[in-house]
Amino acid sequence: MTPKKAATRTAGKKKTQHSTGRTAVSFSRETLRQKRTRAKQIDKRLAAAYPDARCTLNFKNPLELLVATILAAQCTDERVNLVTRKLFRKYRTAKAYAQAEAGIFEKDITSVGFFRNKTKSLLACGRLLLDRYSGKVPKTMEELLSLPGVGRKTANVILGNAFGIPGIVVDTHVGRLSRRLGLSDQGDPDKVEQDLMPLIPQNRWTIFSHLLVFHGRRICSARKPDCPNCLLRDLCPWAFGV
């Protein structure tokens, strides 16, 4: 798209309080160093806008976060929090999950999507934790990936929020915003993660993920992003039609 067409697309949009003097052409010629600088500005603005950004799954320990994150696949955090309110009182240890009866457990989580598959994963997960890790949730990516129902996204959620080990969590919001912001052009979550890692300081990986999620929910939605009121509009290729 030419600069003239990009300008036409954004004509009449509300100006933001930030200005970088960027154009559609400058995004297309951006170096890695410039992209890092822009990513830092994105992180700074989002941090100021969402000081309450955090993991929105309720949990008190690593096991609860593991269970909640597996349940949250293709389900809202709000729904999961309703389910785990009772679930965590009933199942308090890895042994409790390992010894649970599948039919009863399915009824306990029936209001979340794919509850049968999640039951299989969670009960198997409890058994593996008991057999291999003395009932404790492991603290490394490799060990977490050995657990049923755990991929890199779930592992990074646990590492970053239960153990304080930085990790970039690429859910649908993070993936969508990373592409719109020109930080990645990948569709695969694992590849998006790899693209973001060199752009964001490691100690910001976990919180940056939360910030993108909050912004995605409130402003940059999948169907109708509110570009005119977006604090990142001057930093976003999507807003310039790139």
C-alpha positions, 0 to 999 in steps of 0.5 A, spaced: 500 500 500 502 506 498 503 512 503 498 516 499 493 510 500 495 509 507 494 516 509 487 516 506 485 510 510 487 514 516 484 520 514 479 523 519 481 519 525 482 522 532 489 524 533 492 521 539 497 525 545 503 521 542 506 523 536 512 519 533 512 522 526 512 515 523 509 513 516 507 507 513 513 507 509 518 508 515 514 501 518 516 497 512 523 500 512 524 498 520 531 495 522 531 490 528 534 496 532 528 501 531 523 495 532 526 494 539 525 501 540 518 501 538 517 495 542 519 499 548 515 505 547 509 500 546 511 496 553 511 503 556 505 506 554 501 500 555 504 499 562 502 506 564 495 505 561 494 498 565 497 498 571 492 493 574 495 488 568 495 481 571 494 474 570 486 474 571 485 466 573 484 465 580 490 461 584 493 460 590 499 455 588 502 452 582 498 446 582 491 451 582 494 455 576 496 449 572 489 446 573 486 453 571 490 454 565 489 447 562 481 449 563 482 455 560 483 453 553 478 455 549 474 458 555 474 464 558 477 466 564 471 468 568 468 461 566 474 458 569 474 462 575 467 460 577 468 453 576 475 453 580 472 456 586 469 449 588 474 445 584 480 447 588 476 446 595 475 439 593 481 437 589 487 440 593 493 436 591 496 432 585 494 426 589 487 428 589 487 429 581 490 422 580 485 418 584 479 422 582 473 418 578 473 421 571 465 421 571 465 425 577 470 430 575 467 431 568 461 433 572 465 438 576 468 441 570 462 440 565 461 448 564 467 449 561 469 447 553 471 440 552 471 438 559 472 430 557 478 432 554 480 436 559 478 431 565 483 426 561 489 431 561 488 433 568 487 426 571 493 424 567 497 430 569 495 428 577 498 421 576 504 424 572 506 429 578 505 424 583 509 419 580 515 423 577 515 430 581 513 428 588 506 431 587 509 438 585 509 442 579 516 442 576 519 449 574 522 448 568 519 448 561 522 441 559 519 438 565 512 442 564 512 440 557 512 433 559 505 434 562 499 432 559 495 438 556 501 442 557 504 446 551 508 452 551 503 457 552 501 454 559 508 452 561 509 460 560 503 462 564 506 457 570 513 459 570 511 467 569 506 467 574 507 461 579 515 461 579 517 468 577 521 465 571 519 470 565 516 467 559 512 470 553 505 467 553 502 467 546 494 467 546 489 469 541 490 476 544 497 476 544 498 473 537 493 478 534 496 484 537 503 482 535 501 481 528 497 488 528 503 492 531 508 489 526 512 485 532 511 478 528 508 476 522 507 469 524 501 465 525 504 459 529 504 461 537 511 458 538 514 462 532 510 469 535 514 467 542 520 467 538 519 473 534 517 477 541 523 474 545 529 479 542 524 485 542 522 485 549 527 485 555 527 478 559 524 481 565 518 484 562 516 478 558 511 476 563 508 483 564 508 484 557 504 478 555 499 481 560 499 488 557 497 485 550 492 481 553 488 487 557 489 492 551 486 486 546 480 485 550 479 493 551 481 496 545 484 492 540 478 487 539 478 482 533 472 484 529 472 492 531 479 495 533 478 502 536 483 505 532 481 512 533 482 511 541 488 507 541 494 510 545 498 506 540 496 508 533 502 512 531 506 506 533 502 501 529 502 499 522 495 496 522 493 503 523 497 506 517 494 500 513 501 497 512 
